[in-house]
Amino acid sequence: FVKELKGNQMPSPDRPTSPATGVQTTVYVYESTTMDQVKRIGSSAFYETISTKFIKSAESGRDGRFEIELPAGRYSLFVKVDGKFYSNSFDVNNTISPVKVSEGNITEINILVSDKAVF
């Protein structure tokens, strides 16, 4: 799923939180990518370029659901937001939006677009 957070996301007695909603966008799969393999825009979750190998892309539906058939391996996922690559997660090795695909299994992943959320 690709989901977007907007508005207030922190619980507060006087303000309800905004729920995440599905996003229709393109999901880009690259070889496993670390922070030193991208051109990052400042300290944001936006990237101008990705220097690892592009593998495949797929469109998410209006509900944010997408499917991509991939061989077993490790990948990084990005989406486009305002014409730039976006991913706001990484692991302890600075791998951006890491996903491990195992042969014969379905891997479920949630991509959270939170550039317009208030925390």
Secondary structure in CASP SS format (residue, H / E / C, confidence):
PFRMAT SS
TARGET T0000
AUTHOR 0000-0000-0000
METHOD secondary structure of the structure
MODEL  1
F C 1.00
V E 1.00
K E 1.00
E E 1.00
L E 1.00
K E 1.00
G E 1.00
N E 1.00
Q C 1.00
M C 1.00
P C 1.00
S E 1.00
P C 1.00
D C 1.00
R E 1.00
P C 1.00
T C 1.00
S C 1.00
P C 1.00
A C 1.00
T E 1.00
G E 1.00
V C 1.00
Q C 1.00
T C 1.00
T E 1.00
V E 1.00
Y E 1.00
V E 1.00
Y E 1.00
E E 1.00
S C 1.00
T C 1.00
T E 1.00
M H 1.00
D H 1.00
Q H 1.00
V E 1.00
K E 1.00
R E 1.00
I C 1.00
G C 1.00
S C 1.00
S C 1.00
A C 1.00
F E 1.00
Y E 1.00
E E 1.00
T E 1.00
I E 1.00
S C 1.00
T C 1.00
K C 1.00
F E 1.00
I E 1.00
K E 1.00
S E 1.00
A E 1.00
E E 1.00
S C 1.00
G C 1.00
R C 1.00
D C 1.00
G C 1.00
R C 1.00
F C 1.00
E C 1.00
I C 1.00
E C 1.00
L C 1.00
P C 1.00
A C 1.00
G E 1.00
R E 1.00
Y E 1.00
S E 1.00
L E 1.00
F E 1.00
V E 1.00
K E 1.00
V E 1.00
D C 1.00
G C 1.00
K E 1.00
F E 1.00
Y E 1.00
S C 1.00
N C 1.00
S C 1.00
F E 1.00
D C 1.00
V C 1.00
N C 1.00
N C 1.00
T E 1.00
I E 1.00
S C 1.00
P E 1.00
V E 1.00
K E 1.00
V E 1.00
S C 1.00
E C 1.00
G C 1.00
N C 1.00
I C 1.00
T C 1.00
E C 1.00
I C 1.00
N C 1.00
I E 1.00
L E 1.00
V E 1.00
S E 1.00
D E 1.00
K E 1.00
A E 1.00
V E 1.00
F C 1.00
END
